[in-house]
């Protein structure tokens, strides 16, 4: 039971790394299966069912509409068969999320001291506007 409690209280970076590795593993396996089992997935219904299940699984892991939209490229006949769409979409999601986690976080933390600089300037400018 203590193991489950530790997983719930993991840092956001640790949780993101676990999600990213899981999503990347699922997407790589799905792309490999897509190439190996191409004759089986060439049957329209079978291939589409596999694609829908894979997209739903990746959305459940990432909770990203952005990555799921990119995964829909798999339904385009020629492009979806030639490109490793699931892996590329997952890598794009990882880049987007890590940029928002590691770049926007420090910027948002910096805005507090920035207000200390801009507030006196704003109050000085407001004196002249009210005259």
Secondary structure by P-SEA (a helix, b strand, c coil): caaaaaaaaccaaaaaaaaaaaaaaaaaaaaaaaaaacccccaaaaaaaaaaaaaaaaaaacccaaaaaaaccccccccccccaaaaaaaaaaaaaaaaaacaaaaaaaaaaaaaaaaaaaaaaaaaaaac
